[in-house]
Amino acid sequence: MSDGTRFIHTSDWQIGMTRHFLDADAQARFNDARLEAIRAIGRVAAEESCDFVVVAGDVFDSNFLHRRTVYATLEAISECEVTFYLLPGNHDALDPSSIYQTPEFGERKPDNVVVLDEPGLVEVSPGVQVIAAPLLTRKPLTDLLADAIAKAGIEGGGKSGIRIGVAHGQLDSLVPDEANPALISLASAEQNVRDGLLDYVALGDRHSTLDAGETGRIWYSGTPEPTDYVEDDSGNILVVELDGSKCRVEKRHTGTWSFIRREFPIDGADDLRVVDDWLESFSQKDRKILKLAFRGTVSIREEAELGEILDRASDLFAAVEDWDRESDLAVRPDDDDFSDLGLSGFAKDALDRLVAEASTGGTDLDDPSRAARDALGLLYRLARSGT
């Protein structure tokens, strides 16, 4: 009978995830980082003498992945000297198309992988049980953690040993939607902890780390590698120690990628230098994904210089996206923009017409003034490059 246990709680690996804004090289690095996160989990487990690892759903981003991706995932797990308990989540639900039931998974599954494919109790070590709540469909119709506890038929009185609930889904306290029957009841989970039915609840689905409720025993681990801009505390795993009446949870940062959004006010050359200096300040740029917005008024010359700054950044960073929804950058031709080009005759007449058209305003994609400003910007950059 166990008096205590130490384990790793992780979730939402999202192996096989693709991002439309990544080119082929960056996507390959993104994929490799997710596999390397598995090895990092194994290293932490060894350093902390953990008894096992629970993955609370969404090991895979889809049930339809190339076998090489499945093989690489299982190979990374096999290199770790600890047993991994994998819970099917909504992305890799245990439905008829489940990746866990494919020949590719079955033939390469190492001995240190256990799929929690049925709701209820599973003994993970002497005196330590997991209550698993796997998703059998992408869109369940009940609180699966409550169902798993009911199926296990456990009672709080006279309990010996340790019980850990493992579930994947949103808590009703975070998504108060009475029309969604699959939300996990936080009040019910907290009561189960207080009644001694559960010593800890390992949750997945939320990609940011979160201590939910008031018991200190109900946690979202978050994803070990970031996946999106909206995550406020991702790239972590949790080392959990349960010992008698004590529960200690330690967050360990494993993420190597970052999603960063920022708005810049742009009203002159000094502001352009701020943007350039900020971009240069980053290390490991090939693991940074940026979404940038700009607000203000600039000349054609300044817009072209901003474009050159962003072009350089695009060659260094994993991706640089336009944050169109937050951008409001007005471009107005300035008398000095083209004074040193030395144009005459037909070329000068064409330039004057473009400047006049660009000065009329308008930001819609099909607005003639926007097309004129784009043409002026191209003309300025070509003239500067000597093309």
N, C-alpha and C positions, 0 to 999 in steps of 0.2 A: 504494500500500500504506500502511495506516495504522499509525503508531507509537503512537497513543493515541486514546482517545475519552472523551467525557463524556456521560452520559445520565441520565435519570430512571427509577427503578424504582418503580412503584406497583402496586397491585392492589386487588381487593375494593371497587370503587366502590359496588356493590350499588344501582345506579340503579333506582328503582321500589320500593325497600323500604318496607313499611308497618309501623307499630308500633301494636298494638291500644290502647295506653294514651294515644295522642295524639288529640286532637280534630281536627276538620277544619282549623282555622287552624294549629295546631302541626304537623300533618302536611305542610301546604303549605310551611311554613318549613323543615321537615326535608328535604323534596324539593329546595327551592331551594338549600339549603346543599350538597347533593351535586353539583349542577350548578356552583355557584360554586367548588367544589373543583377541578373541571376547569380553570376559568379560572386559578385559583391555580397549578396545575401548569404551565400555559402561561407564566405570568409568571415563575416560577422558572426554567423552561427558557430563557427569553429572557435573564434576568439572568445565568445561569451559562453561556450560550453552549452549551447542550446540543445534541447532534447528533440525538437522538431520544428518545422515551418508550416504555418497554415497560410494558404493563399485564398483570400475570401472573394473569389470570383473574377471572371474576365482575365484568365491567364492568356487567352487568345482573343484577338480583336474580332475574329469571325470564325465560323465553322467551315469556311471555304478558303483554305490557305494551301499554298503549294507544299508538297511533302518536304521540300528542303527546309522550309520554315519550321515545320513540325520536328523534323530530325534535329535541326540546330538547337531548338528549345530543349528537347529531351537530352541532347548531348551536354548542354550547359548544366542541366540539373544533375546529370550523372557524375559530373566532376565534383559535386559537393558531397561532403561526408555527413549528411543529415537527411532525414526523410521529409519529403514535401507532401503535404496533403492539399490537393487541388479541388476547389469547389467550382462547379460550373456556374457561370453568371449569365447575364442577359445576352452578352455578345457571343458566348460559347455554350449556350444552353444545351441541356441534355435532351434534345428533341431527336426525331428520327435522323436528322442530318448531322448529329453531334460529331465534332472532331474527335472526341474521346472514344468513339465507337468505330473509327476508321481503321483499316488494316495498317496504315502508316503509323498511327499512334500505337496500336497494339504491338506491332512487331519491334518497335524501338523503345518501348516503355521500360525504363530501368527499374531495378529493384527498389530504389528509394523514392518511387512515385506511387502515391495512393490517390485514386480519384474518389472523392466523396460523392458517389453517384446515387445514394439513397438517403432520404431524410431519416434522421434518428441518430442513435448513439453509435459511436465508433471508439474503441479503446486505442489510444495512440501510444500509451506506455502504461506500465503497472500503476493503477490508481488514478490515471488521467484519461478522461473521456472527452471527446468532441461531440457536440450535438450539431449535426450538419443539416443545412437547409438549402440543398441545391436547387437551381432553377431547371425545371423539366420543360419549360417553354419560355420564350422570350418575354411574354407578357402574362405573368401569373395573375390569378384572381383572388388570392388570399395573402395574409401575412404569413410567409413561409417559415419564419422563425417560430412564431406561435404554433404553427402546425407541427413543426419538428419536435418541439417540446411536448406537445400533446401526444404525438405518436410514441415518443420515448417512454411516456407514462411515469415520469420521474416525480418525486415529491421532495419537498425541502427538509422535512423532519428526519433527523438521524442520518443525514447524508455523510458519507465518508468519501475521501478522494476529491478530485478536482474535475469540474465540468466547464467546458468552454463552448459557447455558442458561436457558430460560424455561419454568417448569412451575407447576402448580397442584395442591396436595395436601398431605397431612400427612407429615412425616418419621417414619420408624420410631423414631427416638430420642425423639420427643415422644409418640407413640402406639404403644407396644410391643405390637402385637396381631398375633401370628403368623397369625391367621386372615384378616387383611385383605391380599389380594395387591396392592392398589393403593398401599400405602405406598411412599414414596420412600426409597430406601436412602441414609442419610447417609454411611455408610462408602464406598459406591460413588461418590457425588458428590464426597466429599473426595479420593478416589483419582484421579478424573478431573481434578480441579484440580491435584493434585500431579504428575500425569503430563503436564500441559500440554494436555489435550484441551479443558478449559474454563478461561476466565479469571475467570468470575463466574457464579453461579447465582442468578437472580431468581425467587423463589418467591412464590406467593400461596396463599390459603386461610386462613391464620392472620391474624386481624385486628389483632394486636399486633405491633409491630416486634421483630425478633429476629435477632441474629447467631448463626447455627447452626453448631455444630462449632468447629473450631480453626483453620481457614484464614483467617478474616476475609473470605472471598469467597462465602459462601453465606448469603443473607439472605432473611427475610420482610420485606417493606416495611410490612405492616399496611395498614389502610384509611385513606384520607385524611380521612374523617369518622367518628367513633365510631358504633358500631351497638348496643352492649350494655354492661351493667354488668361483665361478666366480663373485659373487655379491660383489660390492665394498662398498655399503652403504644400506644394507637391515635391516629389523627389525624395521621399522619406520611406523608411521602414520602422517598425516598432519592435523593440526588445522588451518582452513582457515577462515579469517574474511574479509568480503566485506562490506564496509561502504562508501557510496558515491563514490568518485573517488579513494578511498584507497583500497589496497589489502595487507593484512598481512598474511603470511604463516609461521607457526611455526612447526618445526619438533619435534615429540615426539618419543623417543625410547621405543619400546614395546618388542623387541626381547629378548628371554632368551637363545636361542641356538646359537652356533657359528660353522662355517666351517672354518678350519684353515689349510693352506698348508705351509710347510717349508722344505727347504733343509739344510742339515748339512754336513760340511766337516768332515770326520772321518779318522784320521791318527794315532790314538793311544788312550791310556787309558784316557788321559785328555779330549779328545773330547767326549768319552763315558759319562764322568761325566757331561759335558755340556748338552748332550741330557737328561740325567736323571734329572738334576736340572731343566731344562726347563719344562719337563713334570710334575714335582712335584709342579711347581709354580702356576698351575691353580687351581682355585676354581670351584665348580660345574662341575667337570669333566664329570658327567653323561649327561651333555648337550653340550659337546664339541665333534665335529667330526674332526678327524685329517687325513691328507694325508701327509706322510713323505717321503723324498728322502734322500739318503745318497751317498756321493761321496768320494772316497779315496781308500786306501789300508789297509786291516786289516789282522791280523793273525786269525787262527782258534779259538784261545782262545778269542780274541776280538769280533769276529763275534758271538760266543756263548754268551758272556756277553751282547752284543747288543740285541740278541734274548730274553734274560731273561728280560732286561729292557722293551722291547716292549710287552712281554707277560704280565708283571705286568700292563702296561698301558692299554692293551686291556681289562683287568678286571675292570678298573676304568672308562675309557672313554666310551662315547656312541659308538664310532667306531674308529679304527686305521687302515687306509688303506696304502698300499704300493703305492708310487707315482713312478711306474715303469718307466714311460717315462723319468723322470728326474734323476733316480738313476743310479749310475755307481760305484758300490762298488766291488773292486777286493779283493778276499780272497787268501792269500798266506800262506801255512803252515810254521810255525816257529819251529826251533829246540827245543824251550822251551815249546811248546804247550803240548807235551805228555811226557816230561821227568820225571814227577813225578807220572805217572800211574803205573809204576812197571810191565809192560807187558813183557812176555818172550815166547819163543817157537813159536807155531803156531800163537798165538795172536799177538806177536811182528812182525812176518813175514807179517801177514795181514795188520797190521798198516803201515809197511814200504812200502808195495805195494800201499796202499791208498795214502800215502804221496807223493810217486813218481807220481802217476796218477794225483793227485790234483795239482801238481806243473807245469803241462803242459799247464795250461791256458785254456781259453774258457769259454764263459758265456751263450751259448745257452742252452735251457732247456734239449735238448737231448745230450749234450756234456758229454762224460764220465768223464772229469775232474770236471765238476760241480757236478755230482753225487758223485764222490769221496769226494769232499769238504763237501757236505751235510752229507755224512756218517761219516766223521771225526768230523763234528760239533756235530752230534748226539752222537757219541762215547764220545766226551769230556764232553758233558752235562750229560750223563748217569754216567760217571765216577765221576764227581763232586757231583752228587746227591747220589752216593753210591748204585745206582740200579744195 
